[in-house]
Amino acid sequence: MVEEGEEWWWWGGGEGDGSVVEVVMEEVVVVVAVEDEEEEEDVVVAFVVVVEVMNVVVELDVEMELQHFATMASNGGKLEVEIEVKSPSQKFWEGLRDSTTIFPKAFPHDYKSIDVLEGDGKAVGSVRLITYSEGSPIVKVSKETIDAVDEANKSVAYKVIDGDLLKYYKSFKCILTVTPKGDGSLVKWSSVFEKTHEQIPDPSLIKDFAVKNFQELDAYVLAN
């Protein structure tokens, strides 16, 4: 679960909303309410989450069954990595946005194909089927949908909706952001996930693969 001071994300405000909002957890107040002491499935965890969203403090009332609450607490996780690249932020961002075309052509050792199943492959709601090559760890096929795009801040949020990764993780959501740094850029990749069971390791191999992709894309952008 989210702890005080931890960052998390809200994907949009409603249907069709493509915003990516960074949230900082201010306070978590947890209250356990038992509806029927003899029925374990009726035990409900109610908690109040106080968050700061875009400098505005908001209180959220949440309820869920105790079993689901405990599963999320033990199996949920977050990974993030930052990497500096030499490419200007706009050019690197454009390379990421054109990954449907660029990645299979420039990095065939990592990507066999990327097919757009819905949308244009860039807009919110677009669905892509990614078939990986031998360079990819664990995952060979992944279907992803774009949840949010912020062109001004060069940020995109996406989630995995089908494929090999969901054998190990019930949910897998990511945010990718590119910001200027000197003549180059700072690329930040963050993932929030829930494991299918607690023995599953954190997806560090996926994180390392993402870093490898960023380094390869940097070299490609600089050369083209």
C-alpha positions in Angstrom: 0.0 0.0 0.0 1.0 3.6 -0.3 2.8 5.1 2.6 3.1 8.6 3.8 5.4 10.7 1.6 5.2 8.2 -1.2 4.3 9.2 -4.8 1.7 7.5 -6.9 -0.4 8.4 -9.9 -4.0 9.0 -10.9 -4.7 8.0 -14.5 -7.1 10.6 -15.7 -10.2 12.1 -14.1 -12.9 10.5 -16.1 -13.7 8.8 -19.4 -11.7 10.5 -22.2 -9.6 12.4 -19.7 -5.9 12.0 -20.7 -4.3 13.8 -17.8 -1.4 12.4 -15.8 -1.4 13.7 -12.3 1.4 13.1 -9.8 0.1 12.7 -6.3 2.0 12.9 -3.0 0.7 11.0 -0.1 0.3 13.3 3.0 -1.5 11.0 5.5 -3.0 7.6 5.7 -5.6 6.9 8.4 -6.7 3.2 8.6 -9.8 1.9 10.4 -10.8 -1.7 10.4 -14.6 -2.3 10.7 -15.9 -5.9 11.2 -19.4 -6.5 9.9 -19.7 -10.0 11.2 -16.9 -11.5 13.3 -17.8 -15.1 12.3 -17.7 -14.3 8.6 -14.1 -13.5 7.5 -15.3 -12.4 4.1 -17.4 -9.7 5.7 -14.4 -8.0 7.3 -14.0 -4.7 5.6 -11.0 -2.3 5.8 -12.0 1.3 5.6 -9.3 3.9 5.3 -9.1 7.7 4.7 -6.3 8.8 2.4 -5.2 12.5 2.5 -3.3 13.4 -0.6 -1.9 16.5 -2.2 -3.0 16.7 -5.9 -1.5 19.7 -7.8 -1.0 21.5 -4.5 -4.6 20.9 -3.5 -5.3 18.7 -0.4 -8.0 16.0 -1.0 -9.5 13.4 1.3 -10.4 10.0 -0.2 -12.6 7.5 1.6 -11.9 3.9 0.5 -13.3 0.6 1.5 -12.3 -2.9 0.4 -12.5 -6.5 1.7 -9.7 -7.4 4.2 -8.4 -10.2 2.0 -8.0 -7.9 -1.0 -6.4 -5.2 1.2 -3.9 -7.7 2.6 -3.1 -9.0 -0.9 -2.5 -5.6 -2.3 -0.3 -4.7 0.7 2.0 -7.7 0.2 2.0 -8.1 -3.6 1.9 -4.5 -4.7 5.1 -2.7 -5.7 6.8 0.1 -7.5 10.0 0.4 -9.6 11.5 3.5 -11.1 14.7 4.5 -12.9 16.2 7.7 -14.3 18.7 7.8 -17.1 20.5 10.7 -18.8 20.7 10.7 -22.5 22.5 13.0 -25.0 19.6 13.5 -27.3 17.6 16.8 -27.0 14.3 16.2 -25.1 12.0 17.0 -28.1 13.8 14.6 -30.4 14.0 11.8 -27.9 10.3 12.3 -27.1 9.4 12.2 -30.8 11.4 8.9 -31.1 9.4 7.4 -28.3 6.2 8.5 -29.8 7.2 6.9 -33.1 8.3 3.7 -31.4 5.6 1.7 -33.4 7.6 2.3 -36.5 11.1 2.9 -35.2 11.7 0.1 -32.7 11.1 -3.0 -35.0 13.2 -1.3 -37.7 16.1 0.0 -35.6 16.1 -2.7 -32.9 15.1 -6.0 -34.5 17.1 -7.9 -31.9 14.5 -6.6 -29.3 11.3 -6.2 -31.3 9.9 -8.5 -34.0 6.9 -6.3 -34.6 4.6 -3.7 -33.1 1.0 -3.7 -34.5 -1.6 -1.1 -33.8 -4.9 -2.8 -33.0 -6.9 0.3 -32.0 -6.4 4.0 -32.5 -3.3 5.5 -34.1 -0.8 4.0 -31.7 -0.2 7.4 -30.0 -3.5 8.8 -28.7 -5.2 7.8 -25.5 -7.1 4.6 -25.9 -4.7 3.2 -28.6 -3.9 -0.5 -28.2 -0.7 -2.0 -29.5 0.4 -5.7 -29.8 4.1 -5.9 -29.2 6.0 -9.1 -30.3 9.5 -9.2 -28.8 12.7 -10.9 -30.1 15.3 -12.8 -28.2 16.6 -9.6 -26.6 13.6 -9.4 -24.4 13.6 -11.0 -20.9 10.6 -13.2 -19.9 8.1 -11.4 -22.1 7.6 -12.4 -25.8 4.1 -10.9 -26.4 2.4 -7.9 -24.8 -0.7 -6.0 -25.5 -0.6 -2.5 -24.1 -3.1 0.5 -24.1 -2.2 4.1 -23.7 -4.0 5.6 -20.7 -2.8 9.2 -20.8 -0.6 11.5 -22.8 0.8 15.0 -21.9 2.6 16.4 -24.9 3.5 19.6 -23.2 5.3 17.8 -20.4 6.4 14.9 -22.6 4.8 12.2 -20.5 2.8 9.1 -21.4 1.0 6.6 -19.2 0.3 3.1 -20.4 -0.7 -0.3 -19.0 -0.4 -4.0 -20.0 -3.8 -5.5 -20.7 -2.8 -9.0 -22.1 0.3 -11.1 -22.8 3.1 -13.0 -21.0 3.6 -10.4 -18.3 0.2 -10.9 -16.8 1.2 -14.5 -16.0 3.3 -12.9 -13.2 1.6 -9.6 -12.5 -2.1 -9.0 -12.1 -1.6 -5.4 -13.2 1.3 -3.5 -14.7 1.1 0.3 -15.3 3.9 2.6 -16.3 4.6 6.3 -16.7 7.4 7.5 -19.0 8.6 11.2 -18.9 11.3 13.0 -20.8 12.6 16.3 -19.4 15.4 18.6 -20.7 18.7 18.5 -18.9 21.5 20.7 -20.4 21.9 19.8 -24.1 20.4 16.4 -23.4 17.5 14.8 -21.5 16.5 13.0 -18.4 14.3 10.0 -19.0 12.2 8.7 -16.1 10.4 5.3 -16.3 8.2 4.3 -13.4 6.0 1.2 -13.0 3.3 0.3 -10.5 2.4 -3.4 -10.3 0.6 -6.1 -8.4 2.1 -9.6 -8.4 0.0 -12.7 -8.9 1.6 -14.1 -5.7 4.2 -13.0 -3.2 6.9 -15.3 -4.5 7.1 -13.4 -7.8 10.2 -11.1 -7.9 10.0 -7.4 -8.7 10.2 -6.8 -12.4 13.9 -5.6 -12.4 14.6 -7.4 -15.7 11.8 -5.3 -17.3 13.3 -2.1 -15.8 16.8 -3.1 -17.2 15.3 -3.8 -20.6 13.7 -0.3 -20.6 17.0 1.3 -19.8 18.6 -0.7 -22.6 15.9 0.6 -25.0 16.5 4.2 -23.9 20.2 3.9 -24.6 19.6 2.4 -28.0 17.1 5.0 -28.9 19.5 7.7 -27.8 22.1 6.4 -30.2 19.5 6.1 -33.0 18.2 9.7 -32.5 21.8 11.1 -32.5 22.6 9.3 -35.7 19.5 10.2 -37.6 
